[in-house]
Amino acid sequence: MIVGHRFSLPEHSPLPLRAQICEMIGSAISVGSIGSGRPLPSCRELSRQLGVSRNTVFTSYEKLIEMGMIVSKDRCGYFVNPEFVSSFAEDRIHPPQEKLTVSSRLPPVGKRPSELRKVEHPLDWDQFPYPFVYNQIDPNKFPIQSWRECMRLALNKQRLPVWSGDSDGADSTALVEQLRKRLLSYRGLRVSSDEILITAGAQNALFIIGLLFRDTSGTVGVEDPGYPEARNAFQLSGNLITAVNVDSDGLDPDTIPVECGVIYTTPSHQFPTGVTMPLERRKRLLDVAQERQMVVVEDDYEAEMNYVRDTLPPIRALDNTGSVIYVGSLSKTVSPGLRLGFMVAHPDIIREARALRRAMLRHPPAILQDAMAHFIGLGHYDTNLRRLHRRYQSRWQAMQDAISQYMPSVQLTPANGGTCFWIETRPGVDTGELEAKLKTKGVLYDNGPVFYMEPSMGNGKLRLGFASMPLKSIEQGIRIIGEELGILS
């Protein structure tokens, strides 16, 4: 911020000091707060104003000279570069247009995408001491050194041609090969490169599948309770959706409505209950799919996080008819913010899915794909997965112990692993009211109704995630929830 001819740094900024100074001065020049050819404070004066070292100011000025924003004149100091300012001159000649009130031109009827139900967390969720939320990681445990190494490799001059241009909708061949030979091979999937498509997370894959089959599927069957964003993806892509019952073994194939042409399931750890579909039921689902010529969309959610029993083979690995589209993600095992996922299907499906993806976003950022290929290829992924497994297993056990001690009257759905617990409270407990009260005490969780097609079915149910929770905070957070439950009952 500039005050007269004086500068001050922002109160809160994630940037290093040099970058803050460059941003501060660059912004002042761009908006015309400092005129063309005007002098800037000396290094000594600006260091005094900002409370930083003269060397920091000097290196900042050198960077601004390199960028062409300012110039240095011998024995005179630093000045705003007139050539740089001239590029903004025309915009400054014309006063800004007065803001007009206009119609948005959105259709006047119909449900808006923003009105669809979804799991929502405060943007500052990480400032809460007890964030029992899903789809987040503990940033303090992210393998930053390993990822930095892989980004450096991707930024090597020799790798520049690999990711800097427009790939015309193609994926990183290196990442496809690493997925094919490593991750998918671990899951018992033997596929060729033309059966893999890189997506911007699993969510992107689901929307593409919804678009691809909307004119032929009839109705998409979704688990109930289930993943709200999957419901939304299939609905927004033009499909009718219907609920399919979930019990202690996951989705029940024998309750799938006859009108379903596509069925969506999370067999490894059902979303949100965490139960695992047994092998016999997976085979039964394939039989039903073959009999009815259905497409099975298998979201292999948290498959790596089993702590009690060995991981079962994915439904796709059991399929010899081409009925299954397999969807995976690197969100839980690396970072949700990278937005990298993949789908595995028949080459014809992948070809058409690629064409749809091209119309949406061409392809996920190529530099991230290249860095992820290095991350997997150099063994960092395997190392990180082992660390996560140990860390989550200890938190999983701590959660079970704390729930048993402080919430003895709730019904805890048995699960083999995952990063969350599905809980049914006592009859009459309003978990919406509970959610609001606990938020004032620093506790966040996912309320049950959002996971159901009919929200009232989720009354009294909640989900507690622990992936982003420090181990030392788990017991206290569960104790607070248990105490509040005792008050409400």
C-alpha positions as CSV (number, residue, x, y, z in Angstrom):
1,M,0.0,0.0,0.0
2,I,1.3,3.5,-0.8
3,V,0.5,6.5,1.4
4,G,1.6,9.7,-0.4
5,H,5.2,8.9,-1.3
6,R,5.5,6.4,1.5
7,F,5.2,2.7,1.2
8,S,4.2,0.0,3.7
9,L,4.1,-3.7,3.4
10,P,0.8,-5.7,3.8
11,E,0.1,-7.0,7.2
12,H,-0.3,-10.6,6.1
13,S,1.4,-12.0,3.1
14,P,2.7,-15.5,2.2
15,L,5.3,-14.1,-0.1
16,P,9.0,-13.5,0.8
17,L,10.0,-9.9,1.6
18,R,11.6,-9.3,-1.8
19,A,8.5,-10.5,-3.6
20,Q,6.3,-8.3,-1.4
21,I,8.3,-5.2,-2.2
22,C,8.3,-6.0,-5.9
23,E,4.5,-6.5,-5.8
24,M,3.9,-3.4,-3.8
25,I,6.0,-1.1,-6.1
26,G,4.8,-2.8,-9.3
27,S,1.2,-2.4,-8.3
28,A,1.7,1.3,-7.5
29,I,3.3,1.9,-10.9
30,S,0.6,0.0,-12.8
31,V,-2.3,1.9,-11.3
32,G,-0.6,5.3,-11.8
33,S,0.2,6.1,-8.1
34,I,3.7,6.8,-9.1
35,G,4.0,8.8,-12.4
36,S,6.3,8.1,-15.3
37,G,9.9,9.0,-14.6
38,R,9.2,9.7,-11.0
39,P,12.0,8.8,-8.5
40,L,11.6,6.0,-6.0
41,P,12.9,6.2,-2.4
42,S,16.6,5.3,-2.0
43,C,17.5,1.9,-0.7
44,R,18.3,3.5,2.7
45,E,15.0,5.4,2.9
46,L,12.8,2.5,1.8
47,S,14.5,0.1,4.1
48,R,13.8,2.5,7.0
49,Q,10.1,2.9,5.9
50,L,9.5,-0.8,5.6
51,G,11.7,-2.0,8.5
52,V,13.8,-4.3,6.3
53,S,17.4,-4.6,5.4
54,R,19.0,-2.3,2.7
55,N,20.1,-5.5,0.9
56,T,16.5,-6.7,0.7
57,V,15.5,-3.4,-0.9
58,F,18.5,-3.5,-3.2
59,T,17.7,-7.0,-4.5
60,S,14.1,-6.0,-5.0
61,Y,15.0,-3.0,-7.0
62,E,17.4,-5.1,-9.1
63,K,14.5,-7.5,-9.8
64,L,12.2,-4.6,-10.9
65,I,15.0,-3.4,-13.2
66,E,15.2,-6.8,-14.7
67,M,11.4,-6.8,-15.2
68,G,11.6,-3.4,-16.9
69,M,9.4,-1.6,-14.4
70,I,12.1,0.8,-13.1
71,V,15.5,2.1,-14.3
72,S,18.7,3.0,-12.4
73,K,20.5,6.2,-13.1
74,D,24.1,6.6,-12.0
75,R,24.4,8.9,-8.9
76,C,20.7,9.8,-9.2
77,G,18.9,6.7,-7.9
78,Y,15.9,4.7,-9.1
79,F,13.1,5.9,-11.4
80,V,9.9,4.6,-12.9
81,N,10.6,3.4,-16.4
82,P,8.6,5.6,-18.9
83,E,8.5,2.9,-21.5
84,F,6.8,0.5,-19.0
85,V,4.3,3.2,-18.0
86,S,3.4,4.0,-21.6
87,S,1.8,0.5,-22.0
88,F,-0.9,1.6,-19.4
89,A,-1.3,5.2,-20.7
90,E,-4.3,4.6,-23.0
91,D,-6.2,2.9,-20.2
92,R,-5.6,5.9,-18.0
93,I,-6.8,8.5,-20.6
94,H,-10.3,7.1,-20.5
95,P,-12.2,7.3,-17.2
96,P,-13.6,4.0,-16.0
97,Q,-17.1,3.2,-17.3
98,E,-19.9,3.8,-14.9
99,K,-21.2,0.5,-13.5
100,L,-24.5,-0.5,-15.1
101,T,-27.2,-2.8,-13.7
102,V,-28.0,-5.5,-16.3
103,S,-29.7,-8.8,-16.4
104,S,-27.6,-11.9,-15.9
105,R,-29.5,-13.6,-18.8
106,L,-29.6,-16.9,-16.8
107,P,-32.7,-19.0,-17.5
108,P,-35.6,-17.8,-15.3
109,V,-36.7,-21.4,-14.3
110,G,-35.0,-24.5,-13.2
111,K,-32.6,-25.4,-10.4
112,R,-29.3,-23.6,-10.5
113,P,-26.0,-25.5,-10.2
114,S,-25.1,-23.4,-7.1
115,E,-28.3,-24.7,-5.4
116,L,-27.3,-28.4,-5.6
117,R,-26.5,-29.9,-2.2
118,K,-22.8,-30.6,-1.5
119,V,-20.5,-30.9,1.5
120,E,-19.3,-27.4,2.4
121,H,-16.6,-26.4,4.8
122,P,-15.5,-22.9,5.9
123,L,-12.7,-21.5,3.7
124,D,-10.7,-21.1,6.9
125,W,-11.4,-24.7,8.1
126,D,-7.7,-25.1,8.9
127,Q,-8.0,-22.3,11.5
128,F,-10.4,-24.5,13.6
129,P,-8.6,-26.6,16.3
130,Y,-10.7,-29.7,15.6
131,P,-11.5,-30.0,11.8
132,F,-13.0,-33.5,11.4
133,V,-13.6,-32.8,7.7
134,Y,-13.0,-34.9,4.6
135,N,-10.9,-34.3,1.5
136,Q,-8.2,-32.3,3.2
137,I,-4.7,-33.2,4.2
138,D,-2.4,-32.1,7.0
139,P,-0.2,-29.6,5.2
140,N,2.5,-30.1,7.7
141,K,2.9,-33.7,6.5
142,F,3.0,-33.0,2.8
143,P,6.3,-34.3,1.2
144,I,7.4,-30.9,0.2
145,Q,11.1,-31.7,-0.4
146,S,10.3,-34.6,-2.6
147,W,7.7,-32.6,-4.6
148,R,10.1,-29.7,-4.9
149,E,12.7,-32.1,-6.4
150,C,10.2,-33.3,-8.9
151,M,9.1,-29.8,-9.9
152,R,12.8,-28.9,-10.4
153,L,13.2,-31.9,-12.7
154,A,10.1,-30.8,-14.7
155,L,11.4,-27.3,-14.9
156,N,14.7,-28.5,-16.3
157,K,15.4,-26.9,-19.7
158,Q,15.5,-30.2,-21.4
159,R,12.0,-31.0,-20.1
160,L,10.6,-27.7,-21.3
161,P,9.4,-29.0,-24.7
162,V,7.5,-31.8,-22.9
163,W,5.0,-29.5,-21.1
164,S,5.3,-25.9,-22.3
165,G,3.4,-26.3,-25.6
166,D,-0.2,-27.2,-26.4
167,S,-0.3,-31.0,-26.4
168,D,-3.5,-31.0,-28.5
169,G,-5.4,-32.8,-25.9
170,A,-2.8,-35.5,-25.3
171,D,-1.6,-36.6,-21.8
172,S,1.9,-36.9,-20.4
173,T,3.2,-40.2,-21.8
174,A,5.5,-40.5,-18.8
175,L,2.6,-40.2,-16.3
176,V,0.4,-42.6,-18.2
177,E,3.3,-45.1,-18.1
178,Q,3.9,-44.6,-14.4
179,L,0.2,-45.1,-13.7
180,R,0.0,-48.2,-16.0
181,K,3.1,-49.9,-14.6
182,R,3.0,-48.8,-11.0
183,L,-0.3,-47.7,-9.5
184,L,-2.7,-49.7,-11.6
185,S,-0.4,-52.7,-11.6
186,Y,-0.5,-52.6,-7.7
187,R,-4.3,-52.8,-7.9
188,G,-4.1,-55.9,-10.2
189,L,-5.1,-53.9,-13.4
190,R,-3.2,-54.8,-16.6
191,V,-4.1,-52.1,-19.1
192,S,-2.6,-50.5,-22.2
193,S,-1.9,-46.8,-22.5
194,D,-4.9,-46.2,-24.8
195,E,-7.2,-47.3,-21.9
196,I,-6.1,-44.5,-19.6
197,L,-7.1,-40.8,-19.5
198,I,-5.7,-38.2,-17.1
199,T,-8.4,-36.0,-15.5
200,A,-8.6,-33.0,-13.3
201,G,-9.4,-35.2,-10.3
202,A,-12.0,-37.9,-10.0
203,Q,-14.8,-35.3,-10.1
204,N,-13.8,-34.3,-13.7
205,A,-13.8,-38.0,-14.7
206,L,-17.4,-38.4,-13.3
207,F,-18.7,-35.4,-15.2
208,I,-17.1,-36.7,-18.4
209,I,-18.7,-40.1,-17.9
210,G,-22.0,-38.5,-17.3
211,L,-21.8,-36.5,-20.5
212,L,-20.7,-39.5,-22.5
213,F,-23.6,-41.8,-21.5
214,R,-26.4,-39.3,-20.9
215,D,-28.2,-40.2,-24.2
216,T,-27.9,-44.0,-23.7
217,S,-27.9,-44.8,-20.0
218,G,-31.5,-44.2,-19.2
219,T,-30.9,-43.5,-15.5
220,V,-27.8,-43.4,-13.4
221,G,-28.0,-45.3,-10.1
222,V,-26.1,-43.8,-7.2
223,E,-25.4,-45.1,-3.7
224,D,-27.7,-43.8,-1.0
225,P,-26.2,-42.5,1.2
226,G,-23.5,-41.6,-1.2
227,Y,-21.1,-39.0,-2.6
228,P,-23.0,-35.8,-3.2
229,E,-20.6,-34.5,-5.9
230,A,-21.1,-37.6,-7.9
231,R,-24.9,-37.1,-7.8
232,N,-24.3,-33.5,-8.9
233,A,-21.9,-34.5,-11.7
234,F,-24.4,-37.0,-13.2
235,Q,-27.3,-34.6,-12.8
236,L,-25.6,-31.6,-14.3
237,S,-24.4,-33.6,-17.2
238,G,-28.0,-34.3,-18.2
239,N,-28.8,-37.6,-16.5
240,L,-31.8,-38.8,-14.4
241,I,-30.5,-40.2,-11.1
242,T,-32.0,-42.7,-8.7
243,A,-31.0,-44.0,-5.3
244,V,-29.7,-47.5,-4.7
245,N,-29.6,-49.0,-1.2
246,V,-26.4,-49.3,0.8
247,D,-26.1,-51.7,3.6
248,S,-23.3,-53.1,5.8
249,D,-21.7,-54.6,2.6
250,G,-22.0,-51.5,0.5
251,L,-24.2,-51.2,-2.6
252,D,-26.7,-54.0,-3.0
253,P,-26.7,-55.2,-6.7
254,D,-30.1,-56.9,-6.3
255,T,-31.8,-53.6,-5.5
256,I,-30.6,-51.7,-8.6
257,P,-33.7,-50.4,-10.4
258,V,-34.3,-52.0,-13.9
259,E,-34.2,-48.6,-15.6
260,C,-30.5,-48.0,-14.7
261,G,-28.0,-48.1,-17.5
262,V,-25.2,-46.8,-15.4
263,I,-24.4,-47.6,-11.8
264,Y,-21.9,-45.6,-9.6
265,T,-20.2,-47.3,-6.7
266,T,-17.4,-46.8,-4.2
267,P,-16.6,-50.4,-3.2
268,S,-13.3,-50.1,-1.4
269,H,-14.5,-47.7,1.2
270,Q,-18.1,-46.7,0.6
271,F,-18.6,-42.9,0.6
272,P,-19.6,-41.9,3.3
273,T,-20.1,-45.0,5.5
274,G,-16.6,-46.5,4.9
275,V,-17.9,-50.1,4.5
276,T,-16.1,-52.4,2.1
277,M,-18.0,-54.4,-0.6
278,P,-17.1,-58.1,-0.2
279,L,-15.7,-60.2,-3.1
280,E,-19.0,-62.1,-3.6
281,R,-21.0,-58.9,-4.0
282,R,-18.5,-57.5,-6.4
283,K,-18.9,-60.6,-8.6
284,R,-22.7,-60.4,-8.2
285,L,-22.6,-56.7,-9.4
286,L,-20.7,-57.8,-12.5
287,D,-23.3,-60.5,-13.2
288,V,-26.1,-58.0,-12.9
289,A,-24.2,-55.5,-15.2
290,Q,-23.7,-58.2,-17.8
291,E,-27.3,-59.4,-17.7
292,R,-28.6,-55.9,-18.1
293,Q,-25.8,-54.5,-20.2
294,M,-25.1,-51.8,-17.6
295,V,-22.0,-49.7,-17.2
296,V,-20.4,-49.9,-13.7
297,V,-18.5,-46.7,-12.7
298,E,-16.1,-47.9,-10.0
299,D,-14.7,-45.0,-7.9
300,D,-11.8,-46.7,-6.1
301,Y,-12.0,-44.2,-3.2
302,E,-9.3,-44.7,-0.5
303,A,-8.5,-48.2,-1.7
304,E,-5.0,-47.9,-0.2
305,M,-6.1,-47.3,3.3
306,N,-7.0,-50.7,4.8
307,Y,-5.8,-51.3,8.3
308,V,-7.7,-54.6,9.3
309,R,-7.9,-56.8,6.2
310,D,-6.0,-57.1,2.9
311,T,-7.3,-54.9,0.1
312,L,-9.7,-56.7,-2.3
313,P,-9.2,-56.5,-6.0
314,P,-11.1,-53.8,-7.8
315,I,-14.3,-54.7,-9.7
316,R,-12.5,-53.7,-12.9
317,A,-9.8,-56.4,-12.3
318,L,-12.6,-59.0,-12.1
319,D,-14.4,-57.8,-15.2
320,N,-13.8,-59.6,-18.6
321,T,-16.8,-58.0,-20.4
322,G,-15.8,-54.4,-20.5
323,S,-18.6,-53.4,-18.2
324,V,-16.5,-51.3,-15.7
325,I,-15.1,-47.8,-16.0
326,Y,-12.5,-47.4,-13.2
327,V,-11.9,-44.0,-11.7
328,G,-8.9,-43.1,-9.5
329,S,-7.4,-40.0,-7.9
330,L,-4.2,-38.8,-6.4
331,S,-6.0,-36.5,-4.0
332,K,-5.9,-38.6,-0.8
333,T,-2.4,-40.0,-1.4
334,V,-0.6,-36.8,-2.5
335,S,-2.7,-33.6,-2.4
336,P,-6.3,-32.7,-3.4
337,G,-5.1,-29.3,-4.5
338,L,-3.1,-30.8,-7.4
339,R,-6.4,-31.9,-9.0
340,L,-4.9,-35.0,-10.8
341,G,-7.0,-38.1,-11.3
342,F,-7.5,-40.8,-14.0
343,M,-10.0,-43.1,-15.6
344,V,-9.5,-46.5,-17.1
345,A,-11.9,-47.9,-19.7
346,H,-12.2,-49.5,-23.1
347,P,-10.1,-47.6,-25.7
348,D,-13.3,-46.5,-27.5
349,I,-14.6,-44.9,-24.3
350,I,-11.3,-43.3,-23.6
351,R,-11.2,-41.8,-27.1
352,E,-14.6,-40.2,-26.8
353,A,-13.9,-39.1,-23.2
354,R,-10.7,-37.4,-24.4
355,A,-12.7,-35.5,-27.0
356,L,-15.1,-34.3,-24.3
357,R,-12.3,-33.3,-22.0
358,R,-10.7,-31.4,-24.8
359,A,-13.8,-29.2,-25.1
360,M,-13.7,-28.6,-21.3
361,L,-10.1,-27.9,-20.5
362,R,-7.9,-29.5,-23.2
363,H,-5.9,-31.4,-20.5
364,P,-4.8,-31.0,-16.9
365,P,-1.7,-28.8,-16.6
366,A,1.1,-30.6,-18.4
367,I,3.8,-29.4,-15.9
368,L,1.9,-31.0,-13.0
369,Q,1.6,-34.2,-15.0
370,D,5.3,-34.3,-15.7
371,A,6.2,-33.6,-12.0
372,M,3.8,-36.3,-10.9
373,A,5.4,-38.8,-13.3
374,H,8.8,-38.0,-11.6
375,F,7.2,-38.3,-8.2
376,I,5.9,-41.8,-8.9
377,G,8.9,-42.9,-10.9
378,L,11.5,-41.9,-8.3
379,G,9.7,-43.8,-5.6
380,H,8.4,-40.8,-3.7
381,Y,4.8,-41.9,-4.1
382,D,5.4,-45.3,-2.6
383,T,7.4,-43.8,0.3
384,N,4.6,-41.2,0.9
385,L,1.9,-43.9,0.8
386,R,3.7,-46.0,3.4
387,R,4.0,-43.0,5.7
388,L,0.4,-42.0,5.2
389,H,-0.7,-45.6,5.9
390,R,1.2,-45.6,9.2
391,R,0.0,-42.1,10.2
392,Y,-3.6,-42.7,9.3
393,Q,-3.7,-46.1,11.0
394,S,-2.6,-44.6,14.3
395,R,-5.2,-41.8,13.9
396,W,-7.8,-44.4,13.0
397,Q,-7.1,-46.3,16.2
398,A,-7.1,-43.1,18.2
399,M,-10.5,-42.1,16.8
400,Q,-12.0,-45.5,17.7
401,D,-10.6,-45.4,21.2
402,A,-11.9,-41.8,21.8
403,I,-15.3,-42.5,20.3
404,S,-15.6,-45.6,22.5
405,Q,-14.7,-43.6,25.6
406,Y,-16.5,-40.3,25.0
407,M,-19.4,-41.3,22.8
408,P,-20.4,-44.8,24.0
409,S,-24.0,-44.6,23.1
410,V,-23.6,-43.9,19.3
411,Q,-23.7,-46.5,16.7
412,L,-20.3,-46.7,14.8
413,T,-20.4,-48.3,11.4
414,P,-17.7,-51.0,11.2
415,A,-15.1,-50.4,8.6
416,N,-11.7,-51.9,7.6
417,G,-10.0,-48.5,7.2
418,G,-10.3,-45.2,5.4
419,T,-10.0,-41.7,6.8
420,C,-13.4,-41.2,8.3
421,F,-16.1,-42.7,10.6
422,W,-19.8,-42.9,10.0
423,I,-21.8,-42.4,13.1
424,E,-25.5,-42.7,14.0
425,T,-26.5,-40.8,17.2
426,R,-29.4,-41.4,19.5
427,P,-32.9,-40.9,18.2
428,G,-34.1,-37.3,18.5
429,V,-30.6,-35.7,18.2
430,D,-30.6,-32.8,15.7
431,T,-27.2,-33.1,14.2
432,G,-27.7,-29.7,12.4
433,E,-28.2,-28.0,15.8
434,L,-25.2,-30.0,17.1
435,E,-23.1,-28.9,14.1
436,A,-23.8,-25.2,14.8
437,K,-23.0,-25.5,18.5
438,L,-19.8,-27.4,18.0
439,K,-18.6,-24.9,15.4
440,T,-18.5,-22.2,18.1
441,K,-16.2,-24.6,20.1
442,G,-13.8,-25.1,17.2
443,V,-15.2,-28.4,16.0
444,L,-16.2,-29.1,12.4
445,Y,-17.8,-32.3,10.9
446,D,-19.9,-33.4,8.0
447,N,-23.6,-33.5,8.7
448,G,-25.5,-36.6,7.5
449,P,-28.4,-35.2,5.4
450,V,-26.2,-34.0,2.5
451,F,-25.3,-37.6,1.7
452,Y,-28.9,-38.7,1.1
453,M,-31.2,-38.2,-1.9
454,E,-33.9,-37.5,0.7
455,P,-32.2,-35.3,3.3
456,S,-34.4,-36.3,6.2
457,M,-32.9,-39.8,6.0
458,G,-29.7,-38.4,7.3
459,N,-31.1,-36.8,10.4
460,G,-29.0,-37.9,13.4
461,K,-26.1,-39.1,11.4
462,L,-22.7,-37.5,10.9
463,R,-19.2,-38.2,9.5
464,L,-16.0,-37.6,11.2
465,G,-12.8,-37.3,9.1
466,F,-9.4,-37.3,10.5
467,A,-6.9,-37.0,7.6
468,S,-6.2,-33.3,8.5
469,M,-6.4,-33.8,12.2
470,P,-3.2,-33.7,14.4
471,L,-3.0,-36.9,16.4
472,K,-2.7,-35.0,19.6
473,S,-6.0,-33.2,19.0
474,I,-8.2,-36.2,18.3
475,E,-9.1,-37.2,21.8
476,Q,-10.0,-33.6,22.9
477,G,-12.1,-33.0,19.8
478,I,-14.1,-36.2,20.3
479,R,-14.5,-35.4,24.0
480,I,-16.1,-32.0,23.1
481,I,-18.5,-33.7,20.6
482,G,-19.4,-36.4,23.3
483,E,-20.1,-33.7,25.9
484,E,-22.4,-31.7,23.5
485,L,-24.2,-34.9,22.5
486,G,-24.9,-35.6,26.2
487,I,-26.4,-32.1,26.6
488,L,-28.7,-32.5,23.5
489,S,-30.0,-36.0,24.4
